């Protein structure tokens, strides 16, 4: 794989749970050198009001998207690429099976997270633009 083919997906500067390591990853990626645009994308942190809507958010997105003409692009200094990823019930089951293989990570609140978190069903990625 050539260097330009590498895609990095990290956290946004909010860090999903405001975890310092998540925040540091976002900053490190935005300050790293790039050979082509679109090499770093950040998982967008949902608001606290939508963070635990589970599959309801993905269902809402699919209904709205069916009847809306197109997604809007966010324009700042440069155009940022944005991607939306929506999981399926089959994908959720696959993720649940994969997560069950990581017993050290399965503390009680991770079960709750896997059932209730919007991030298991719906994610938005936004390109991190290089500083400088």
C-alpha positions as CSV (number, residue, x, y, z in Angstrom):
1,X,0.0,0.0,0.0
2,X,1.4,3.4,-1.0
3,X,1.7,6.1,1.7
4,X,-1.0,8.2,-0.1
5,X,-3.5,5.3,0.2
6,X,-3.4,5.4,4.0
7,X,-6.6,6.6,5.6
8,X,-6.7,7.5,9.3
9,X,-9.9,7.6,11.3
10,X,-9.6,9.2,14.7
11,X,-11.6,11.2,17.2
12,X,-12.7,14.8,16.9
13,X,-11.2,17.5,19.2
14,X,-14.0,16.8,21.7
15,X,-12.9,13.2,22.0
16,X,-16.4,11.5,22.2
17,X,-16.1,11.1,26.0
18,X,-13.7,14.1,26.5
19,X,-11.0,11.6,27.2
20,X,-7.5,13.3,27.0
21,X,-6.1,10.5,24.8
22,X,-8.9,10.8,22.3
23,X,-8.4,14.6,22.1
24,X,-4.6,14.2,21.7
25,X,-5.2,11.8,18.7
26,X,-7.3,14.4,16.9
27,X,-4.7,17.1,17.5
28,X,-1.9,14.9,16.4
29,X,-3.6,13.9,13.2
30,X,-4.4,17.5,12.3
31,X,-0.8,18.6,12.7
32,X,0.8,15.6,10.9
33,X,2.1,16.1,7.4
34,X,-0.2,15.0,4.5
35,X,0.8,13.9,1.0
36,X,-2.8,14.1,-0.3
37,X,-6.1,15.6,1.0
38,X,-8.5,13.3,2.7
39,X,-6.0,11.2,4.7
40,X,-7.4,12.0,8.2
41,X,-11.1,11.8,9.2
42,X,-12.5,12.4,12.7
43,X,-15.5,10.7,14.2
44,X,-17.8,13.5,15.2
45,X,-18.9,13.6,18.8
46,X,-22.7,13.6,19.1
47,X,-24.5,16.0,21.5
48,X,-25.4,14.6,24.9
49,X,-29.1,14.8,23.8
50,X,-28.5,12.4,20.9
51,X,-25.6,10.3,22.2
52,X,-27.8,7.5,23.6
53,X,-30.6,7.2,21.0
54,X,-29.4,3.8,19.8
55,X,-30.9,2.6,16.5
56,X,-33.6,5.4,16.6
57,X,-31.1,7.9,15.2
58,X,-30.2,5.6,12.3
59,X,-33.9,5.1,11.6
60,X,-34.5,8.9,11.7
61,X,-31.6,9.5,9.4
62,X,-32.8,7.0,6.8
63,X,-36.3,8.5,6.9
64,X,-35.0,12.1,6.6
65,X,-32.5,11.1,3.9
66,X,-35.2,9.4,1.8
67,X,-37.2,12.7,1.5
68,X,-34.4,15.3,1.4
69,X,-32.8,16.4,-1.8
70,X,-29.1,16.2,-0.7
71,X,-26.7,16.5,2.1
72,X,-25.2,19.9,2.7
73,X,-21.5,20.5,2.7
74,X,-19.9,22.5,5.5
75,X,-17.6,25.2,4.1
76,X,-15.1,26.9,6.2
77,X,-11.6,27.9,5.1
78,X,-11.5,24.9,2.8
79,X,-14.2,22.4,1.9
80,X,-14.2,19.5,4.3
81,X,-15.3,16.1,3.1
82,X,-18.0,14.4,5.3
83,X,-19.2,10.9,5.3
84,X,-22.1,9.3,7.1
85,X,-22.0,5.6,8.0
86,X,-25.2,3.8,9.0
87,X,-25.1,0.3,10.5
88,X,-27.6,-2.5,9.8
89,X,-29.1,-5.0,12.2
90,X,-26.8,-7.6,10.7
91,X,-23.8,-5.3,11.2
92,X,-24.9,-4.7,14.8
93,X,-25.0,-8.5,15.5
94,X,-21.5,-8.9,13.9
95,X,-20.2,-6.1,16.1
96,X,-21.8,-7.6,19.2
97,X,-20.1,-11.0,18.4
98,X,-16.8,-9.3,17.8
99,X,-17.1,-7.3,21.1
100,X,-17.9,-10.5,23.0
101,X,-14.4,-11.8,22.1
102,X,-12.8,-8.9,24.1
103,X,-13.7,-10.1,27.6
104,X,-11.3,-7.6,29.2
105,X,-13.3,-4.7,27.6
106,X,-16.7,-6.0,28.6
107,X,-17.4,-4.2,31.8
108,X,-21.1,-3.7,32.7
109,X,-21.4,-0.2,31.1
110,X,-20.1,-1.5,27.7
111,X,-23.2,-3.7,27.5
112,X,-25.4,-0.7,28.1
113,X,-23.3,1.3,25.6
114,X,-23.7,-1.3,22.9
115,X,-27.4,-1.3,23.3
116,X,-28.1,2.4,23.7
117,X,-25.3,4.3,21.9
118,X,-26.0,6.1,18.7
119,X,-22.3,5.5,17.7
120,X,-22.9,1.8,17.3
121,X,-25.6,2.6,14.7
122,X,-24.7,5.9,13.1
123,X,-21.5,7.8,12.6
124,X,-20.3,10.9,10.9
125,X,-16.8,11.3,9.7
126,X,-15.3,14.7,8.8
127,X,-12.0,15.4,7.2
128,X,-9.4,16.9,9.4
129,X,-7.6,19.7,7.5
130,X,-3.9,20.1,8.0
131,X,-2.9,23.1,10.1
132,X,-0.3,25.4,8.7
